[in-house]
Amino acid sequence: MSRKFLGEIMIQAKWIDEEKLAKALKFQQQQGCLIGEALVKLNYVTEEQVAQTLGKQLGIPYASKENQILNPEKGQGLDKIIPEKFARDSAVIPLFIENNVLAAAVTDPTDIMMLDNIKLVSGMEIQLFISTKAQILKVIDVFYQGQSDMIDTVLDKALDGKGGGTSDSDVIASDGKLDLDKVIIGESKGAQSIKLINAILKQAISERASDIHLEKFDEKVSLRLRIDGVLYERSAPPTELVDALISRVKILSKLDISERRLPQDGSFSIKYQNRTIEIRVSVCPTVFGEKLVMRILDKGSVELNIQLMGFEPRQREDFLKAATSPTGLIFLTGPTGSGKTTTLSGILNAIKSTELNIMTLEDPVEIKMEGISQVQIKPQIGLTFSSGLRSFLRQDPDVIMVGEVRDNETAEACLKAAMTGHLVLSTLHTNSALEAVPRLLDMGIEKYLLAGTLLCLAAQRLVRQLCPECKVPYRPPQSEIDQFMAESMITPLPDPGKLTFYKARGCLKCNNMGYKGRKAIYEVYFNTDAMKYIIYKDADVQKLAAEAAKSGAWNLRASGWRKVLAGVTSSEDMLSVTVSER
């Protein structure tokens, strides 16, 4: 019996159709890649779906954390049989040993050379499982580092006076990037500041941190990692090392190490798990010395699939309807750090094609995307949002994304671009989506022009996701039930006597936090004819909200309650990031 093609299996699974397969085959020929890779790059399927399909095609079981297979056995010495460096370089994770046969998960079971290398390193026959590279690398992080604190390991080694292994020069790649894949925590030579910065960066990335805060106070040093929007204390370095640590980061960022009176901003890149991660650096003088904040911009951890971002089906439909319009304005609002850039990047990723010229103007460019022209503003040389936008209009764009509307000039430039046949997406800092209307009017935009060009207004917040391994169901108290019934805007309302919510508990899988990852909640208002009339007449926010509710749209709090009901987040966390509008 002949083996079915990958595309054929995916069509049978209803993940793609004939049209998408034809486009992927054409893309495959153009790019010279595998068909599975082509389907992923076109956002037709996920890496997980490709791995599952390839497993079916080859008759190899699919391994993931969800089906409990991608979970290495402890106590079998697997970390000695397959060393960490080999595991990372080959994207292989040992799972268990049975009858002197090593079970291992790989990304490409057809790579004969890689399979021979696994046999040679382990000295065993191999039973294969298939998984994605991202999942395997995440398991490697946990399995080889365990739950131990890498920073503590370095500090303990420093106190013991032990060293040896990889030198600082060894971990700086030829392109100037710091290569963390070559760093073996606790075994690096050189200055303590070098070893500690390597450990801090590696641990922060392993813990999915978005920011690293290091600052000195009168009698103590604080090292904190922002994980899922919350700052957590970590083992702090000795006071006498803080200045050396900051100087080390300044050197990596090409900042002035002698300047300690003025704030400085810079950046550097690191290589980790075969991907490049940008580190944005900010150094600010305080009364006790300099404070260091490092923002970790890891494209590998960013989800650009709009199906997985947190949109409810109706919201996603309305947003995509606006995003596929040939002209008009789309505004996404929310506070700093609420994921606006990620959402807009996901929307652009969903609509991009060879038929569209998409250009973005950002400060800075945080998520680099293929097929999209991205420009970073440089105010010091006169390249601002408004001046850059004017130059964009001479580049024959179809879609323009402006990172943020900060002033009247930029707002007017966005409006003119939308009025001259372009689709313009941008962000604003307002508390709700509909408050963007009076904010834009305050910037000097005429009511009749705004009413005619505005396509969609949206707002978002990020809620922490409950750890699926340890979340605990509970019967909500009556006060919480009453609040849910009043604010959820669900029609029809569920039986209050059968409501079940979930709360955080904490386990080893989530480092006893009870939460793992974040999910966006949205309010999305497509600008209907009735709403256009209200904007034209008096732009009253309350009237706009009432009209939007009539059309079936709902606010942030209502979206949050839907996530609580689905067991995605806790009511406590959701209520902390949303405001009641009743």
Sequence and secondary structure as in RCSB ss.txt:
>XXXX:A:sequence
MSRKFLGEIMIQAKWIDEEKLAKALKFQQQQGCLIGEALVKLNYVTEEQVAQTLGKQLGIPYASKENQILNPEKG
QGLDKIIPEKFARDSAVIPLFIENNVLAAAVTDPTDIMMLDNIKLVSGMEIQLFISTKAQILKVIDVFYQGQSDM
IDTVLDKALDGKGGGTSDSDVIASDGKLDLDKVIIGESKGAQSIKLINAILKQAISERASDIHLEKFDEKVSLRL
RIDGVLYERSAPPTELVDALISRVKILSKLDISERRLPQDGSFSIKYQNRTIEIRVSVCPTVFGEKLVMRILDKG
SVELNIQLMGFEPRQREDFLKAATSPTGLIFLTGPTGSGKTTTLSGILNAIKSTELNIMTLEDPVEIKMEGISQV
QIKPQIGLTFSSGLRSFLRQDPDVIMVGEVRDNETAEACLKAAMTGHLVLSTLHTNSALEAVPRLLDMGIEKYLL
AGTLLCLAAQRLVRQLCPECKVPYRPPQSEIDQFMAESMITPLPDPGKLTFYKARGCLKCNNMGYKGRKAIYEVY
FNTDAMKYIIYKDADVQKLAAEAAKSGAWNLRASGWRKVLAGVTSSEDMLSVTVSER
>XXXX:A:secstr
     HHHHHHHTTSS HHHHHHHHHHHHHHT  HHHHHHHTTSS HHHHHHHHHHHHT  B  TTTT S   SS
S HHHHS HHHHHHHT EEEEEETTEEEEEES TT HHHHHHHHHHH SEEEEEE  HHHHHHHHHHHHHTT  H
HHHHHHHHHHT   S  TGGGB TTS EEGGG  TT   S HHHHHHHHHHHHHHHTTEEEEEEEE SS EEEEE
EETTEEEEE    GGGHHHHHHHHHHHHT  TT  SS EEEEEEEEETTEEEEEEEEEEEETTEEEEEEEEE GG
G    TTSSS  HHHHHHHHHHHTSSSEEEEEE  TTSSHHHHHHHHHHHH  TT  EEEEESS  S  TTSEEE
E BGGGTB HHHHHHHHTTS  SEEEES   SHHHHHHHHHHHHTT EEEEEE  SSSTTHHHHHHHTT  HHHH
HHHEEEEEEEEEEEEE TTT EEE   HHHHHHHHHHS  SS   GGG  EEE    GGGTTSSEEEEEEEEEEE
E  HHHHHHHHHT  HHHHHHHHHHTT   HHHHHHHHHHTTSS HHHHHHH     
